[in-house]
Amino acid sequence: MRSLLIDEPPLQVLPSLAVSLDSADKALILQQIHYWLNRSNNVRDGFRWIYNSAAKWHEQFPWLSEKTIQRYLKDLEKRGLLITGNYNKAKFDRTKWYRIDYDALDNLGSALGLTVPTIGTERPNGMGLTVPTNTNRLPETTNNKRPNSKTEYGPDDQPYKVAVHLLTRIKQRQPDFKDPNLQKWANDIRLAHERDHRDYEKLDWLVDWSQDNSFWQANILSAGKLRKKYDTLMGQAERNRPTNVAPQTREDWFG
């Protein structure tokens, strides 16, 4: 029975927020978004934003299904408490970005007769800074993993950039190519870099080389295949390179 008691970082939320949202789960989700916003370096249009997949939210709320989390996020959006955006570099990337409308939240608190914000101690203002609003600091409400850990990648992460580059090149030839799991593709690129010691710039260059090759463009249709065939691709690229290449070009990798 002791294993069900608190021996890990707890999720906490103010009861007043749970009452105002008619749901403790929605309150916890909003609290977590506030937590990550205060730690986010993603500033767009003067506001801090976070992005996360339902699968990654599910890791923080394992008792909720991914569909339930998506439904709760949509409800918070309809209430005007969450604002969504799309700052992804690739047009086909539909990952939602989130920020909290703290003015709407304050109005909700005022309607309930609350005199302090309901979800914590600091709020990211329009300049991406934090302004203290409560002297009673809530404990951290999640583990120490940042959103952009090795298992979650964003538009500014190098593995994600290479993965998006590969998908963009594929879709140039095959517009109906099914959208893959870009997180998995980015993770394959990271593994190629960290475990196989492949340079990101070389991987990115191989994307173009493989997609410009009439044979390999039909075979390199995922980041995993790019990683698996890296040595073969580089070997063939070396054999096919011109003999009169100017210095200081990417071909210099071949020595």
C-alpha positions, 0 to 999 in steps of 0.5 A, a space after each residue: 500500500 505504501 507504493 501508492 503514497 507520495 514518493 515521487 514529484 506530485 501534481 498539485 493544483 489549487 482547489 479553486 481552479 478545479 472548482 472554476 473549471 468543474 474538473 480537477 483534471 483540466 485544472 491540472 493540465 492548465 497548471 502544467 502548461 503554466 509550469 512549462 511556460 515559465 520555463 520556455 524559451 520559445 518566444 513568438 509575437 512577444 509571448 512564451 509558447 510551448 508545444 507538446 503532443 498528446 502522447 507526451 502529455 499522457 506521460 504526465 497524466 497517465 490516468 487520462 487517455 490521449 483522446 481525453 487530453 485532446 478533448 480537455 485541451 480543446 475545451 480550455 481553448 473554447 473557454 478562451 483560457 488557452 490560445 493556440 498557434 502554429 509556428 512550425 517551419 514546415 507547412 505540413 507540421 500541424 503540431 499545436 503551440 499553446 499559451 495561456 490567456 492570463 487576462 481571461 484567467 484573471 477574469 475567471 477568478 474575479 467572477 468567482 470572487 478570487 483576489 489572486 491568480 489561480 494557477 501559480 506564482 509567476 506569469 509570462 508577460 508579453 515580453 517573455 518575462 515573468 512578473 510575480 503575482 503571489 508570494 506563496 510559491 507552488 511546488 514544481 508540479 512535474 519531473 525535471 525533464 524539459 519539453 525538448 528532451 531527447 524524446 521530444 523535439 521542436 522546430 529549432 532542434 537539429 534532429 527535427 530540422 533534418 527530419 523536416 528537410 527529408 520529408 519536404 524533399 520527399 513531398 516535392 516528388 510525392 505530394 500524397 506521401 503520408 505524414 510520418 511521425 516526425 518525432 520518431 524521425 527526429 529521434 532516428 536522426 539524433 541516434 545517428 548523430 549520438 550513437 553512430 557519430 554522424 555529423 548533422 550537416 552531413 546527414 542533412 547533405 545526404 538528404 539532398 543527395 539521396 533525393 536527387 539520386 534516381 535510385 535512392 530517392 525511391 528507397 530513402 523514405 524515412 529517417 530510419 532508412 537514412 541512418 541505416 544506409 548512411 555508409 552505403 550512401 556516403 560510399 556511393 556519393 564518394 565514388 560519384 563525386 566529380 574530380 574537379 570539385 572546388 575546395 571548401 565545399 561539402 564534397 571535402 568530407 570525402 577527403 
